[in-house]
Amino acid sequence: MPENSLPVAAPEHRPDPRSAAGSPGRGPARPRRRSVLAGGAASALMLAAPLGGPSAARAEPAVPSLASTDDELDALRRRWFDLLTGGDVPTEDDRIGAALQRQDSAAERALTGFSPTAPLWPDAPFGSDAANVSLALGRLRAIALAWATPGCRIHGDAAIGADLVAALEVVSRDGYHPGRTPSGNWWFWEIGVPNALTDLGVLLHDVLPDALLLALMDAIAHFAPDPNYRGRGTSLRETGANRVDKSLRCALRGILRRDPADLVLGRDALSDVAGGGGASVFGYVTSGDGFYEDGSFIQHGRLPYVGTYGTVALSGISQILPLLAGSTWEVTDPEQSVIYDAIERSFAPFIWQGVMMDTVRGRAVSRQQDSGSRNALSAAHSTLLLAQGATGALRRQLLGRALGWITTMPLDIAEVASVAQISRFIAAESEGAELLHDEPGLAVFPDQERFVHRRDDWAFTVSTSSSRIGRYEWGNRENGTAWYQGDGASYLQLAADPQQTDVDYWPTIDPYRLPGTTVEMSPRASGLADGTGIPRATAAWAGGTHVLDAYGAWGMDHADHDGALTGRLSWFLLGDLIVMLGAGITCTTGAEVETTVENRALRRGAPALRADGSVIAAVPEETGTEIEDPAWVHLEGVGGYIMLGPQRLRVRRRVRQGSWWDINQGADTSGDDVQRTVTYAEISVLHGVAPKDASYAVAIAPTASVRAARRLAEQAAEGSGVQVVANDRVVQSVSARLSPGTMRLANAFAAASTPWLATSGPASVALAELPRTLELSVSEPSRTAAETTVTLTGLSAASVASADDTVAVLSLDPVTVRVATGGSRGATHRIALTR
């Protein structure tokens, strides 16, 4: 199984029907796993019928070839109109009725305080930057969408249509025209405003004066002339989601101002024809922004971002492909399969129970209106749009994946999705595709230093950082208390509580006590400021490995923001158990140091907290209960926490308050100032002031009962359960006898030796001792060693069953291998030996 994948239905493999010549500027096409240019038969899921003639793998078009470029551009504009409004929707469906009412309500809210003269809204006067222009245009778009959508109360209202035109005159005169000098956040000038203006141009096309429409589109061309580059120059090349956004809007402005050159420019920018393909959104990258072959997605150079920027990129691509399909400007890059592959490689592992995991959502975790559930909904809708261009097994896979996400989503789509989205969901349901649901397994993503460990009823991941991957992102007055989000912040999602971090978590959680983090408690200043920043860690060691796609090791060499606190942190994944180890924890300040094992939002009653069988912390209080060397702690409805060594704990129940405004005051993303109140259950290891070489060792048993937690503690104490083999600054290791065999896992931060393992340098090692084979996996997370030698002390083998080309056997007794790790970017190398 690929390192980046959890079990999924296999897509159909097909040869690409086009030659490499069909993709100018890209060079010879690399062999692909399947064609993504094949179109399915026309169905209700289709955005529109193809505009051109038949191709080798597309069904016959439902409309004849068009006679002129003008006719073709008009047809493309109508396609976009249908994408926005849903086209001919089944209004008899209650879900459509609910979405229509919601669009009515959104329009009514936007009309409150609205005037078609300047200022359009008293609270959004146009200033020196374009933030309020973008805000006003977003409100105008909400009104225009209801005006253009059949079934909405203001559909076709002549007076409102006239007011919208007058408002756009104000925008063109006062807010967005070539005479203005851009200031503030570039994004509003080049993406935010063009996004809204092109949609408004399509929705209001039939009532907009030609001169006004042309002026608005020309303004977009002035501020964002070329989607290949930032601004009006050529010094900064656009990448990832930003390139997709600008390419799509370039094509739409070309449709609206009837300029075919814009469509060519927008289409070719997706493939980076101008730059020789280096920034193509259809190619895998090995550094910087974009999709990686291991399933990672990076934006802003160093942050895992598939949950936010990745969904934006997917949304734009899933719209521009069908928009231009069959037309003169059809996207024909054969590398499009990268995007189709990304549904399983990049998105599916991080969407669990219909919620996108916060570990890949960056600063969006601070946005009140941008939850993980909504990010998952966006990915599901984009996947349905991609499905319309696929046939056979690939189409069934895409439909099954999208519907699988939707049916497990904690949101009611009738309450959150648009009319257009719901109409496509209804059409997809009618195809009867088999739903694809979350599968147990362990997927690792070394290029973004993330993993996902999934079981039947829970999932777990950790946000680590290094000299390559940032701790977090803040800026544009967003994510002001993000200080420790990349310092080992852990996320345990339960099937019974899939929205743990999705509902009022970030404004109320204690930002110094995120689960999994070790923090010295000196006060920090809020990061609410203009501009953006991604603080990086200083150490190189971060990552891990896995074996049998179910067991693995992950870790990081941790130094906090100013280097005053250091330590080595590891997470070992043993099927139904997670073991977290910390060692060498040393701090030079006078502040208290704590490791937060759990900090759980309690939204259903008052679940019991127990330590060694006794109920504790029954009521909220700041002091909590301190316990010396307990064997186990249990939180009702969540699971057990097994202490694997002596440590002093504090267990408490706390009431926390905060508002979304406290953590996000962005120009178009700010939250409200309503105080939210959430009660948390907190379990912490207390290291005291100025600890030196302190440690912790805890096994987490999600969903375990009180009886199971007690039994796990007894087994650990008697040596029959999970065992800590080593826990110091050089190496951390555990072992456990499980149903397949004995699992041994280790993170070596330098040359190390344990009773079962010796390494010549830094390495992450996972060994499965099965009855007939030894399955060994090795990675080098620091990426500093060209090769690593691993010896399995006391273990011999008869022969090599299989091995990666990078693994050489030096001895079978004891088993000793040399692994060529140089240039592998932290990836896992495998060998299987017969016993």
C-alpha positions in Angstrom: 0.0 0.0 0.0 1.4 3.5 -0.8 2.8 5.2 2.2 0.3 8.1 2.0 -2.8 6.0 1.6 -5.4 4.3 3.7 -7.4 1.4 2.2 -9.6 2.7 -0.6 -11.4 1.3 -3.7 -9.0 1.0 -6.6 -9.6 3.5 -9.4 -9.8 2.4 -13.0 -6.5 2.5 -14.9 -6.6 3.8 -18.5 -4.1 5.1 -21.0 -4.2 8.8 -21.6 -6.1 9.5 -24.9 -4.0 12.5 -25.8 -0.3 12.8 -26.8 2.3 14.9 -25.0 1.9 17.4 -27.8 -1.5 18.4 -26.3 0.2 20.1 -23.4 2.3 23.0 -24.6 5.3 23.9 -22.6 5.2 20.7 -20.4 7.6 18.4 -22.3 7.0 14.7 -22.7 4.3 13.4 -20.4 5.3 11.1 -17.6 3.4 7.8 -17.5 0.2 8.2 -15.5 -1.9 5.7 -13.6 -5.1 6.6 -15.5 -6.7 9.1 -17.8 -8.6 11.9 -16.2 -9.8 13.4 -19.4 -12.5 10.8 -20.0 -16.0 12.2 -19.8 -19.0 10.3 -18.6 -22.4 10.2 -20.2 -24.6 13.2 -19.6 -26.4 13.1 -16.3 -28.0 15.4 -13.7 -24.5 15.6 -12.1 -23.0 17.3 -15.2 -22.5 21.0 -14.9 -23.1 21.4 -18.6 -22.9 19.3 -21.8 -19.6 19.4 -23.7 -19.3 22.3 -26.2 -17.1 20.7 -28.8 -16.9 17.5 -30.7 -16.3 14.0 -29.3 -13.0 12.8 -28.1 -11.6 9.3 -27.7 -12.9 8.9 -24.2 -15.8 11.3 -23.9 -19.4 10.6 -24.6 -21.0 12.2 -27.7 -21.8 15.9 -26.9 -25.4 16.7 -26.2 -25.1 20.0 -28.2 -23.7 20.6 -31.6 -20.5 22.4 -32.2 -21.0 26.2 -31.9 -20.8 28.5 -34.8 -18.7 31.3 -33.4 -16.5 32.4 -30.5 -19.2 34.7 -29.2 -21.6 31.8 -29.0 -19.1 29.7 -27.2 -18.3 32.4 -24.7 -22.1 32.9 -24.1 -22.4 29.1 -23.5 -19.5 29.2 -21.0 -21.1 32.1 -19.2 -24.4 30.1 -18.9 -22.4 27.2 -17.5 -21.0 29.3 -14.7 -24.4 30.8 -14.0 -25.7 27.2 -13.6 -22.8 26.3 -11.3 -23.6 29.3 -9.1 -27.4 28.9 -9.0 -27.8 25.1 -9.5 -29.6 25.5 -12.8 -32.8 23.4 -13.1 -33.0 22.2 -9.5 -35.5 19.8 -8.0 -37.5 22.4 -6.0 -39.8 19.7 -4.7 -37.0 18.3 -2.5 -37.2 19.6 1.0 -33.5 20.1 1.1 -33.6 22.5 -1.8 -36.5 24.3 -0.1 -34.4 24.8 3.0 -31.4 26.0 0.9 -33.6 28.5 -0.9 -34.9 29.9 2.4 -31.3 30.2 3.7 -30.3 32.1 0.5 -33.3 34.4 1.1 -32.1 35.0 4.7 -28.6 35.7 3.6 -29.9 38.3 1.1 -32.1 39.9 3.7 -29.2 40.2 6.1 -27.1 41.8 3.3 -29.9 44.2 2.4 -30.1 45.5 6.0 -28.4 48.9 5.9 -27.8 48.7 2.2 -27.9 51.8 0.0 -27.1 51.8 -3.7 -25.2 55.1 -3.1 -21.9 55.6 -1.4 -21.2 54.2 1.2 -23.0 51.1 0.3 -23.1 50.1 4.0 -22.3 52.4 6.8 -20.0 49.8 8.5 -18.0 49.2 5.3 -16.8 52.5 3.8 -14.1 52.2 1.1 -10.7 53.0 2.6 -7.2 53.0 1.3 -7.1 49.2 1.0 -9.6 46.9 -0.6 -10.7 45.0 2.4 -14.1 46.8 2.7 -14.5 46.7 -1.1 -14.2 42.9 -0.8 -16.6 42.8 2.2 -19.2 44.9 0.3 -18.9 42.8 -2.8 -19.5 39.7 -0.8 -22.7 41.1 0.5 -23.7 42.2 -3.1 -23.0 38.7 -4.2 -25.4 37.2 -1.6 -28.1 39.5 -2.8 -27.4 38.8 -6.5 -27.4 35.1 -5.9 -30.9 35.2 -4.5 -32.0 37.6 -7.2 -30.7 35.2 -9.9 -31.9 31.9 -8.4 -35.4 30.7 -9.3 -37.4 30.0 -6.1 -35.9 32.8 -4.0 -38.2 35.5 -2.9 -36.4 38.3 -4.7 -35.8 36.4 -7.9 -35.9 38.8 -10.8 -37.0 41.7 -8.7 -36.5 44.7 -11.0 -35.9 47.3 -8.3 -33.3 45.2 -6.5 -31.6 44.4 -9.9 -31.3 48.2 -10.5 -29.9 48.8 -7.1 -27.3 46.1 -7.6 -26.2 47.8 -10.9 -26.1 51.2 -9.1 -24.0 49.7 -6.3 -21.5 48.2 -8.8 -21.2 51.7 -10.4 -20.1 52.9 -7.0 -17.6 50.1 -6.7 -16.2 51.0 -10.2 -16.1 54.7 -9.4 -14.8 54.7 -5.8 -13.5 51.3 -4.8 -11.9 49.3 -7.6 -10.5 51.0 -10.7 -7.1 51.3 -12.4 -6.6 54.8 -10.8 -6.3 53.3 -7.3 -2.9 52.4 -5.8 -3.1 49.0 -4.0 -2.4 49.1 -0.3 -2.9 46.7 2.5 -3.4 43.0 1.9 -2.6 42.1 -1.7 -5.1 39.2 -1.6 -8.2 41.5 -1.7 -7.0 43.3 -4.8 -6.0 40.3 -6.8 -8.2 37.4 -5.5 -11.0 38.5 -3.1 -12.5 41.3 -5.2 -12.1 39.4 -8.5 -13.8 36.4 -7.0 -16.9 38.4 -6.2 -16.8 40.6 -9.3 -16.7 37.8 -11.8 -19.6 36.0 -10.1 -21.6 39.3 -10.0 -20.8 39.8 -13.7 -22.3 36.4 -14.5 -25.3 36.7 -12.2 -26.2 40.2 -13.3 -25.1 39.9 -16.9 -28.4 40.6 -18.5 -29.0 43.9 -16.6 -25.4 45.2 -16.4 -24.6 47.9 -18.9 -21.8 46.7 -21.2 -19.6 49.6 -20.3 -19.8 48.9 -16.6 -19.2 45.2 -17.0 -16.1 46.0 -19.2 -14.8 48.5 -16.7 -15.1 46.1 -13.8 -13.3 43.3 -15.8 -10.7 45.7 -17.0 -10.0 46.7 -13.4 -9.4 43.0 -12.6 -7.0 42.8 -15.5 -5.2 45.9 -14.2 -4.6 44.6 -10.6 -4.2 40.9 -11.5 -3.1 40.9 -15.2 -1.3 37.6 -15.2 -2.3 34.6 -13.0 1.3 33.4 -13.2 2.6 36.3 -11.1 1.7 38.4 -8.0 0.7 41.9 -8.9 1.7 43.7 -12.1 5.3 42.5 -12.1 7.0 39.1 -12.7 9.2 38.8 -9.7 7.0 36.7 -7.6 5.5 33.5 -9.1 2.1 32.4 -7.9 1.8 28.8 -6.6 -0.8 26.4 -5.3 -4.2 27.6 -4.4 -3.5 31.3 -5.2 -2.5 30.3 -8.8 -5.7 28.3 -9.1 -7.9 31.1 -7.9 -6.3 33.6 -10.2 -6.4 31.3 -13.2 -10.1 30.6 -12.8 -10.9 34.3 -12.4 -8.7 35.2 -15.4 -10.8 32.8 -17.5 -14.0 34.2 -16.2 -13.0 37.8 -16.9 -12.2 36.7 -20.4 -15.6 35.2 -20.8 -17.3 38.3 -19.6 -15.2 40.8 -21.6 -15.2 38.5 -24.5 -11.4 38.1 -24.7 -10.2 34.6 -25.7 -6.7 35.6 -24.8 -7.7 35.7 -21.1 -9.1 32.1 -21.4 -5.8 30.9 -22.9 -3.8 32.8 -20.2 -6.0 31.4 -17.4 -5.9 27.8 -18.7 -2.2 27.8 -19.4 -1.4 29.3 -16.0 -2.8 26.1 -14.4 0.0 24.2 -16.1 2.5 27.1 -15.8 3.2 27.0 -19.5 5.0 30.4 -19.2 7.4 29.0 -16.6 8.0 25.7 -18.2 5.8 23.8 -15.8 7.7 24.5 -12.6 4.7 25.9 -10.8 2.0 23.8 -12.4 -0.8 22.8 -10.1 -1.0 19.5 -12.0 2.5 18.4 -11.2 4.0 16.9 -8.0 6.4 19.2 -6.2 9.4 18.3 -4.2 9.7 21.6 -2.3 7.5 24.6 -1.7 3.8 24.9 -2.4 1.6 22.2 -4.0 0.8 18.5 -3.9 3.6 16.1 -3.1 3.7 12.5 -4.3 3.4 11.2 -0.7 0.1 13.0 -0.4 1.3 16.1 1.4 0.1 19.6 0.5 2.0 22.7 1.4 1.1 26.3 1.1 3.0 29.4 2.1 6.2 27.4 1.7 6.2 25.5 5.0 2.7 24.7 6.4 0.5 21.6 5.9 -2.6 23.2 4.5 -4.7 20.7 2.5 -7.7 21.4 4.8 -7.9 25.1 3.7 -5.7 26.1 0.8 -5.9 22.6 -0.5 -9.7 22.7 -0.6 -9.5 26.1 -2.3 -7.2 24.7 -5.0 -9.4 21.6 -5.4 -12.5 23.8 -5.6 -11.0 26.0 -8.3 -9.7 23.1 -10.4 -13.0 21.2 -10.0 -14.8 24.2 -11.4 -12.5 25.3 -14.2 -12.1 21.8 -15.7 -15.9 21.3 -16.4 -16.3 25.0 -17.2 -13.9 24.7 -20.1 -14.5 21.1 -21.0 -15.3 20.5 -24.7 -14.6 24.1 -25.6 -11.8 25.7 -27.6 -10.0 26.4 -24.3 -10.4 22.9 -22.7 -7.7 22.0 -20.2 -5.7 19.2 -21.9 -2.7 18.8 -19.6 -2.3 15.0 -19.1 -1.0 15.6 -15.6 -4.5 16.4 -14.4 -4.5 12.9 -12.8 -2.5 14.4 -9.9 -5.7 16.2 -8.8 -7.8 13.1 -9.1 -5.3 11.1 -7.2 -5.2 13.8 -4.5 -8.8 12.9 -3.4 -7.5 9.7 -1.9 -3.8 10.6 -1.3 -4.2 14.0 0.2 -7.8 14.7 1.3 -9.4 11.4 2.4 -6.9 10.6 5.1 -7.6 13.9 6.9 -11.4 13.9 6.6 -12.8 11.7 9.4 -16.5 11.4 10.2 -17.1 14.2 7.7 -14.7 16.7 9.5 -11.4 18.0 8.2 -8.7 17.6 10.8 -7.4 20.9 12.3 -3.8 19.6 11.9 -4.0 20.7 8.2 -6.2 23.8 8.5 -3.5 26.4 9.5 -4.8 29.7 10.7 -8.3 28.8 9.5 -8.9 27.1 12.9 -9.5 30.7 14.2 -12.3 31.5 11.7 -15.8 31.2 13.2 -17.4 30.5 9.8 -14.8 28.2 8.5 -15.0 25.0 10.5 -13.5 21.6 9.7 -17.0 20.4 8.8 -17.4 23.1 6.2 -14.0 22.4 4.8 -15.0 18.8 4.4 -18.2 19.8 2.7 -16.2 21.9 0.2 -14.0 19.0 -0.6 -17.1 16.7 -1.1 -18.7 19.2 -3.5 -15.5 19.6 -5.5 -15.2 15.8 -5.7 -18.7 15.6 -7.1 -17.7 18.1 -9.8 -14.6 16.1 -10.7 -16.7 13.0 -11.0 -18.6 14.5 -13.9 -15.4 14.2 -16.0 -14.7 10.6 -15.1 -16.1 7.2 -16.2 -16.1 3.7 -14.9 -14.5 2.8 -11.6 -12.9 6.2 -11.2 -16.3 7.9 -11.4 -17.8 5.4 -8.9 -14.9 6.0 -6.5 -15.3 9.8 -6.6 -19.0 9.6 -6.1 -18.6 7.0 -3.3 -16.0 9.1 -1.5 -17.9 12.3 -1.7 -21.2 10.8 -0.6 -19.4 8.8 2.1 -18.1 12.1 3.6 -21.5 13.7 3.3 -23.4 10.9 4.9 -21.1 10.8 8.0 -20.9 14.6 8.3 -22.1 16.0 11.6 -23.7 18.9 9.7 -27.1 18.7 8.1 -26.3 19.7 4.5 -29.8 21.1 4.2 -28.8 23.6 6.8 -25.4 24.6 5.4 -25.0 23.8 1.7 -26.1 26.0 -1.2 -28.9 25.3 -3.6 -26.3 24.4 -6.3 -24.4 22.1 -3.9 -27.5 20.3 -2.7 -28.8 19.8 -6.3 -25.5 18.0 -7.1 -25.7 15.9 -4.0 -29.2 14.8 -4.9 -28.1 13.9 -8.5 -25.1 12.0 -7.1 -27.4 10.0 -4.8 -29.5 8.9 -7.7 -26.5 7.1 -9.3 -26.4 4.5 -6.6 -22.6 4.5 -6.1 -21.3 2.4 -3.2 -20.3 4.7 -0.3 -16.7 4.8 0.7 -16.2 5.2 4.5 -13.3 5.8 6.8 -11.0 2.7 6.9 -8.7 1.9 9.9 -5.1 2.3 9.1 -2.0 4.5 9.6 -0.9 6.9 6.9 2.2 9.0 7.1 3.2 12.1 5.2 6.9 12.9 5.7 6.9 15.9 3.3 4.5 17.7 5.6 5.5 15.9 8.8 2.0 14.6 9.6 0.4 11.3 10.2 -3.2 10.0 10.6 -3.9 6.9 12.8 -7.5 5.7 12.3 -9.4 3.0 14.1 -13.0 2.0 13.8 -14.3 4.6 16.3 -11.5 7.1 16.7 -8.7 8.9 14.9 -5.5 10.5 16.1 -3.0 12.9 14.7 -0.3 15.3 15.9 1.1 18.6 14.6 4.9 18.6 14.8 7.3 21.2 13.4 10.9 21.4 12.4 13.4 23.6 10.6 11.4 22.7 7.5 7.8 22.8 8.7 6.4 25.8 10.5 4.9 25.7 14.0 1.7 27.6 13.0 0.6 30.5 10.9 -0.8 33.8 12.2 -1.3 37.2 10.6 -3.9 39.3 8.9 -5.2 39.6 12.5 -6.0 35.9 12.6 -5.0 33.1 14.9 -3.7 35.3 17.6 -3.0 32.7 20.3 -1.5 30.0 18.0 1.8 29.8 19.9 1.8 26.0 20.5 -0.2 24.6 17.7 2.8 23.0 16.1 4.6 22.0 19.3 3.1 18.5 19.4 -0.6 19.5 19.6 -2.6 16.3 19.5 -6.0 15.7 18.1 -8.1 12.7 19.3 -11.4 12.6 17.3 -14.0 10.2 18.5 -16.9 8.9 16.5 -19.1 9.9 19.4 -17.7 13.4 19.4 -16.5 14.2 15.8 -16.8 18.0 16.4 -14.5 18.1 19.4 -12.4 21.0 18.0 -15.1 22.1 15.5 -17.5 24.0 17.9 -16.2 26.9 20.0 -13.0 25.0 20.8 -10.4 27.5 19.7 -11.8 30.6 21.4 -12.2 28.8 24.7 -9.3 26.2 25.0 -6.4 27.3 27.1 -3.8 28.0 24.4 -0.9 27.1 26.8 -2.4 23.7 27.4 -3.1 22.1 24.1 -3.2 18.2 24.3 0.2 16.8 23.6 2.3 19.9 24.2 5.0 20.6 26.8 5.0 24.3 27.6 6.7 26.7 30.0 3.9 29.0 31.2 5.5 32.4 30.7 2.8 34.8 29.3 2.9 35.4 25.5 1.7 38.3 23.5 -1.2 38.0 21.1 -0.3 37.6 17.5 -3.2 39.7 16.1 -1.4 41.9 13.6 -1.3 42.7 9.9 0.8 40.7 7.5 1.4 37.0 7.9 4.1 34.8 9.5 5.0 31.2 10.0 7.4 30.8 12.9 9.6 27.8 12.2 11.2 25.5 14.8 15.0 25.2 14.9 15.6 21.5 15.1 15.8 19.2 12.1 14.4 15.9 13.6 10.7 15.5 13.0 8.8 12.6 11.4 8.6 8.9 11.8 7.9 5.6 10.2 5.3 2.8 10.1 4.9 -0.9 9.6 2.0 -3.1 8.4 0.1 0.1 7.7 -1.1 0.0 11.3 1.8 0.5 13.7 4.3 3.3 13.8 6.6 5.8 15.5 6.5 9.6 15.3 8.5 12.2 17.1 10.2 15.6 17.2 13.3 17.2 18.7 11.6 20.1 20.4 12.9 23.5 21.3 10.3 26.1 22.1 9.9 29.6 20.5 12.9 31.1 22.3 14.9 28.0 23.0 14.4 28.2 26.8 12.6 24.8 26.8 13.9 21.7 25.1 13.0 18.1 25.0 12.5 15.0 22.9 8.9 14.0 22.2 7.6 10.8 20.7 4.2 9.2 19.9 4.0 5.4 19.3 1.0 4.0 17.6 0.1 0.5 18.7 -3.2 -0.3 17.2 -5.8 0.6 19.9 -3.1 2.3 22.0 -1.2 5.5 21.7 2.0 5.9 23.8 3.4 9.4 24.3 6.9 9.8 25.7 8.8 12.9 26.6 12.5 13.0 27.8 15.3 15.4 28.4 12.7 18.1 29.3 14.8 21.1 30.4 13.9 24.7 31.0 16.0 27.7 31.9 13.2 30.1 32.9 11.5 30.5 36.2 8.1 29.5 34.9 6.2 26.2 35.6 6.5 23.5 32.9 3.6 21.2 32.1 2.8 18.5 29.6 -0.9 18.4 28.8 -2.0 14.9 28.3 -5.6 15.7 27.7 -7.7 18.9 27.6 -11.2 17.7 26.5 -14.2 20.0 25.8 -17.1 18.5 27.7 -20.4 19.3 25.9 -22.6 16.5 27.2 -23.2 16.5 30.9 -20.5 16.0 33.4 -18.6 12.8 32.6 -16.7 11.3 35.5 -13.0 11.6 36.0 -11.4 8.8 38.0 -7.9 8.1 39.1 -7.0 4.5 40.3 -10.8 3.9 40.7 -11.6 7.0 42.8 -13.8 9.8 41.4 -11.9 13.1 41.3 -12.3 16.6 40.0 -16.1 16.3 40.2 -16.7 20.1 40.0 -14.9 22.8 38.1 -12.1 24.5 40.0 -8.8 26.0 39.0 -6.7 24.2 41.6 -7.8 20.7 40.6 -6.5 17.5 42.2 -2.8 16.7 42.3 -1.9 13.0 42.3 1.5 11.5 42.9 2.3 8.4 40.7 -1.2 7.2 39.8 -1.5 4.0 37.8 -4.3 5.2 35.6 -6.8 7.9 35.0 -10.1 7.5 33.2 -12.4 10.1 31.5 -15.9 8.7 31.0 -16.9 8.6 27.3 -13.3 9.3 26.2 -11.0 6.6 27.4 -8.2 5.6 29.7 -4.7 7.1 30.4 -2.2 4.6 31.6 0.9 5.9 33.5 4.0 4.0 32.3 6.2 5.5 35.0 6.2 7.6 38.1 4.9 11.1 37.5 3.0 13.8 39.3 -0.4 14.7 37.7 -2.9 17.4 38.0 -6.5 16.5 37.0 -9.1 19.2 36.9 -12.3 20.3 35.4 -12.2 24.0 34.2 -14.8 26.4 32.9 -13.3 28.5 30.1 -14.7 31.5 28.3 -13.7 33.4 25.2 -15.0 34.9 22.0 -14.1 34.3 18.4 -13.2 38.0 18.2 -10.5 37.3 20.8 -8.6 35.1 18.3 -9.6 36.5 14.9 -10.2 40.1 13.9 -9.5 39.7 10.2 -11.0 42.1 7.7 -13.3 39.5 6.2 -12.9 36.5 8.6 -13.4 38.1 12.1 -15.6 36.4 14.6 -18.2 37.9 16.9 -17.6 39.1 20.4 -20.2 36.8 22.0 -18.6 35.1 25.0 -18.7 31.3 24.7 -18.5 29.1 27.7 -17.1 25.5 27.6 -16.1 23.2 30.4 -12.9 21.2 29.9 -11.4 18.1 31.5 -7.7 18.5 31.9 -5.0 16.0 32.7 -1.4 17.3 33.0 2.0 16.1 34.0 3.6 18.7 36.3 7.4 19.1 35.8 7.8 22.0 38.2 10.0 25.1 37.8 13.3 24.8 35.8 13.2 21.1 35.3 16.3 19.3 34.1 16.0 16.1 32.1 12.4 15.6 33.2 10.2 13.0 31.5 6.8 11.6 31.1 5.3 8.3 29.8 1.6 7.8 29.2 -0.4 5.3 27.1 -3.8 6.6 25.9 -6.5 4.0 25.3 -9.3 5.9 23.4 -12.9 4.6 24.2 -11.6 2.2 26.8 -13.9 1.4 29.7 -12.9 1.9 33.4 -12.3 -1.9 33.6 -10.2 -1.9 30.4 -8.1 1.0 31.7 -7.5 -0.8 35.0 -6.5 -4.0 33.2 -4.1 -2.2 30.9 -2.4 -0.6 33.9 -2.1 -4.0 35.5 -0.6 -5.5 32.4 1.9 -2.7 32.0 3.0 -3.1 35.7 3.4 -6.9 35.4 5.3 -6.7 32.1 2.7 -8.4 29.9 1.4 -5.1 28.3 3.0 -2.2 26.6 6.6 -1.6 27.9 8.8 1.5 27.8 12.2 0.2 26.6 14.0 3.5 26.6 13.1 7.1 27.3 16.0 9.5 27.3 17.4 12.3 25.2 19.1 9.9 22.8 16.4 7.3 22.2 12.8 6.6 23.0 11.4 3.1 22.5 8.4 0.9 23.4 7.4 -2.7 22.8 4.1 -4.5 23.0 2.8 -8.0 22.4 -0.2 -7.7 20.1 -2.3 -10.1 18.1 -0.2 -10.1 14.9 3.0 -10.4 17.0 5.5 -8.3 19.0 5.8 -4.7 17.9 8.9 -2.8 18.7 9.1 0.9 17.9 11.9 3.5 18.4 13.0 7.0 17.7 16.7 7.5 17.8 17.8 11.2 17.8 21.4 10.2 17.3 23.4 7.0 17.3 21.6 4.9 19.9 21.4 1.4 21.5 18.5 -0.3 23.3 18.1 -4.0 24.3 16.6 -4.7 20.8 18.1 -2.1 18.5 21.3 -0.3 17.6 21.5 2.6 15.1 24.5 4.3 13.6 22.7 7.7 13.6 19.3 9.3 13.7 16.5 7.0 12.7 12.9 6.1 13.3 12.4 2.3 13.4 9.4 0.1 13.4 9.7 -3.7 13.7 6.9 -6.3 13.6 8.1 -9.7 14.8 5.6 -12.0 13.2 5.6 -15.8 13.6 7.3 -16.4 10.2 8.7 -13.0 9.2 10.3 -9.9 10.4 8.9 -6.7 8.9 11.3 -3.8 9.4 10.7 -0.1 8.5 13.3 2.7 8.8 13.3 6.4 8.1 15.7 9.2 8.9 13.5 12.1 10.1 16.4 14.6 10.6 17.4 14.3 6.9 21.0 14.8 7.9 22.5 11.4 7.3 23.2 9.9 3.8 22.9 6.4 5.3 21.9 4.7 8.5 22.9 1.3 9.8 20.3 -0.6 11.9 21.1 -3.8 13.9 18.3 -5.9 15.5 20.1 -7.1 18.6 19.5 -10.8 19.3 17.4 -11.4 16.2 18.4 -13.5 13.2 16.7 -14.3 9.9 17.0 -17.1 7.3 16.6 -15.0 4.1 15.3 -11.8 2.6 11.7 -12.0 1.4 11.6 -8.5 -0.1 13.4 -5.2 0.3 13.4 -1.7 -1.1 16.3 -0.9 -3.4 17.6 1.5 -0.7 18.1 -1.3 1.9 21.2 -3.5 1.9 21.6 -6.5 4.1 24.9 -6.6 5.9 24.2 -9.6 8.2 21.4 -12.0 8.9 22.7 -12.9 12.4 22.1 -10.6 14.0 20.0 -8.8 11.4 21.9 -5.8 10.2 20.9 -3.5 7.4 22.3 -0.4 5.8 19.7 2.1 4.6 20.4 4.7 2.0 18.4 7.6 3.5 20.0 10.5 1.7 17.6 12.5 -0.5 14.6 10.5 0.6 13.1 13.4 2.6 12.2 11.3 5.6 10.4 8.6 3.7 10.1 5.0 5.0 12.4 2.2 3.7 11.2 -1.4 4.1 12.6 -4.9 4.3 10.9 -8.2 5.1 12.9 -11.2 6.2 11.9 -14.8 6.7 12.7 -16.3 10.1 
